[in-house]
């Protein structure tokens, strides 16, 4: 039955997607079609609808619209320039200082906004033209921005980890945030190492020194934005707030930044921010509900158990199993956006990882890392195309310049995959 159900799922989902049916509807229809193998139509519809509704009855889901709203407000302007100036203090004396500043800026802005695309456009829109004026290779400047933007998907707050937590059956969001922070930092540091080697070989200029008074002025201007990271990560680490409570604090704080402290936007624009949040949240919730129907259909027809048996028949060695999972996720990431990929493949691959001894939190970090790489790889990587558009460079040029970064990312992925202590020490230290 599992083989027939898999064929039906893939066929219905593939055909409906190709003819332009919305993704959530394609997933739901494929799930119902698979369940029809076992039960009649009325029961299949009733059960699928029930699973879809109950999947959204979760208190943890409140964090999704709150973090989205805080990110929308932060993206309204005024924050990126302050963070770029602060990033210069961090990376300004390292070889390839402007490119290093781009990386540090993407890490900071991505963690605050929770969006790789927002980081790529906001920070890259400032830094790529500056690098071009200073004599940096245009393709490499675009590649630096593209390669470092996805760190915001790993460094909290990240809606990807919230979605994974719900699909995975309640893995601690706080623990996922802490593990993601470590993995995202390793990603960013790796990009800096590659950039330093390239910059040293090409003798690109290093930023001039700044006086103590200039440095303090830059820190003072960036401090209100940086405090959001402290409130969210620090609050969760210390157990003062839950992820949901931290998301509420993030909304209040970003509103104060935008409307009172920086005054980048008038209060009258709040309704437009709310509408944008509603649209984004509605899309995510519909996909979550559809994934619940899909998970039920796969479990009901025995697909995860069949896939588990298939992979474990190849090898039960945890190293080999994780290698297979990484290859699958890297290929999936090349063709599918992160949200749908999490919803579809978590119920299939997580049981396999647990079967060979991997922790759900560690697996979640590995999964998001894989899919984040997919956002900057062809043929569907949105981060790749957005970054190329921001830099006004051909995608082919970006891909050639991204070569060293891809290699380093694969090495970092293997380190994160096979040394779980790296990503798990922080959650364990704080008892998450």
Secondary structure as the mmCIF struct_conf table of DSSP 4:
data_model
#
loop_
_struct_conf.conf_type_id
_struct_conf.id
_struct_conf.beg_label_comp_id
_struct_conf.beg_label_asym_id
_struct_conf.beg_label_seq_id
_struct_conf.end_label_comp_id
_struct_conf.end_label_asym_id
_struct_conf.end_label_seq_id
HELX_RH_AL_P HELX_RH_AL_P1 UNK A 2 UNK A 18
TURN_TY1_P TURN_TY1_P1 UNK A 19 UNK A 20
HELX_RH_AL_P HELX_RH_AL_P2 UNK A 23 UNK A 35
TURN_TY1_P TURN_TY1_P2 UNK A 36 UNK A 38
BEND BEND1 UNK A 39 UNK A 39
HELX_RH_AL_P HELX_RH_AL_P3 UNK A 41 UNK A 55
TURN_TY1_P TURN_TY1_P3 UNK A 56 UNK A 56
HELX_RH_3T_P HELX_RH_3T_P1 UNK A 59 UNK A 61
HELX_RH_AL_P HELX_RH_AL_P4 UNK A 62 UNK A 74
TURN_TY1_P TURN_TY1_P4 UNK A 75 UNK A 76
BEND BEND2 UNK A 77 UNK A 78
HELX_RH_AL_P HELX_RH_AL_P5 UNK A 79 UNK A 91
TURN_TY1_P TURN_TY1_P5 UNK A 92 UNK A 93
BEND BEND3 UNK A 94 UNK A 96
HELX_RH_AL_P HELX_RH_AL_P6 UNK A 97 UNK A 113
HELX_RH_AL_P HELX_RH_AL_P7 UNK A 116 UNK A 133
TURN_TY1_P TURN_TY1_P6 UNK A 134 UNK A 135
HELX_RH_AL_P HELX_RH_AL_P8 UNK A 138 UNK A 149
TURN_TY1_P TURN_TY1_P7 UNK A 150 UNK A 150
HELX_RH_AL_P HELX_RH_AL_P9 UNK A 151 UNK A 154
BEND BEND4 UNK A 155 UNK A 157
HELX_RH_AL_P HELX_RH_AL_P10 UNK A 159 UNK A 167
TURN_TY1_P TURN_TY1_P8 UNK A 168 UNK A 169
BEND BEND5 UNK A 170 UNK A 170
HELX_RH_AL_P HELX_RH_AL_P11 UNK A 173 UNK A 202
TURN_TY1_P TURN_TY1_P9 UNK A 203 UNK A 203
HELX_LH_PP_P HELX_LH_PP_P1 UNK A 207 UNK A 209
HELX_RH_AL_P HELX_RH_AL_P12 UNK A 212 UNK A 229
HELX_RH_PI_P HELX_RH_PI_P1 UNK A 230 UNK A 234
HELX_RH_AL_P HELX_RH_AL_P13 UNK A 235 UNK A 237
TURN_TY1_P TURN_TY1_P10 UNK A 238 UNK A 239
BEND BEND6 UNK A 240 UNK A 241
HELX_RH_AL_P HELX_RH_AL_P14 UNK A 243 UNK A 256
HELX_RH_PI_P HELX_RH_PI_P2 UNK A 257 UNK A 261
BEND BEND7 UNK A 262 UNK A 262
BEND BEND8 UNK A 265 UNK A 265
HELX_RH_3T_P HELX_RH_3T_P2 UNK A 267 UNK A 269
HELX_RH_AL_P HELX_RH_AL_P15 UNK A 270 UNK A 301
TURN_TY1_P TURN_TY1_P11 UNK A 302 UNK A 302
HELX_RH_AL_P HELX_RH_AL_P16 UNK A 303 UNK A 314
HELX_RH_AL_P HELX_RH_AL_P17 UNK A 318 UNK A 335
BEND BEND9 UNK A 336 UNK A 336
HELX_RH_AL_P HELX_RH_AL_P18 UNK A 338 UNK A 355
TURN_TY1_P TURN_TY1_P12 UNK A 356 UNK A 357
HELX_RH_AL_P HELX_RH_AL_P19 UNK A 360 UNK A 374
TURN_TY1_P TURN_TY1_P13 UNK A 375 UNK A 376
BEND BEND10 UNK A 377 UNK A 377
TURN_TY1_P TURN_TY1_P14 UNK A 378 UNK A 380
HELX_RH_AL_P HELX_RH_AL_P20 UNK A 382 UNK A 391
TURN_TY1_P TURN_TY1_P15 UNK A 392 UNK A 392
HELX_RH_AL_P HELX_RH_AL_P21 UNK A 395 UNK A 401
TURN_TY1_P TURN_TY1_P16 UNK A 402 UNK A 402
HELX_RH_AL_P HELX_RH_AL_P22 UNK A 403 UNK A 418
HELX_RH_AL_P HELX_RH_AL_P23 UNK A 420 UNK A 429
TURN_TY1_P TURN_TY1_P17 UNK A 430 UNK A 431
#
